[in-house]
Amino acid sequence: MQIEAVSGGATHSKDSPKKIQEAGTQFEALLLSQMLRSVREASSLDGGDSASTPMMEMAEQQFAQLLASKGGLGIAHMVSDRLSHEATQKKTR
């Protein structure tokens, strides 16, 4: 999963609301994916079937992306709000 930089010398086009929202959603999807992986690894008593691991990882990533795009835990919204605020502050300076 690739996450694009939004701040730190970003140009005006990278500060667009759409790019900021995408960055927030990607960030939340990454966190959710890590959480799902941790749950799977913790719940696997015998280490799991190594043949199905890549398929489970892909399913976790897709599920995390879907959850994040539908609002998930609200992390994307919080990140987007903060980045939008930062972009607005940068424009007014």
Buried (B, 14 or more C-beta within 10 A) or exposed (E): EEEEEBBEEBEEEBBBEEBBBBBBBBBBBBBBBEBBBEEBEEEEEEEEEEEEBEEBBEEBBEBBBEBBBEEBEEBBBEBBEEBBEBBEEEEEE
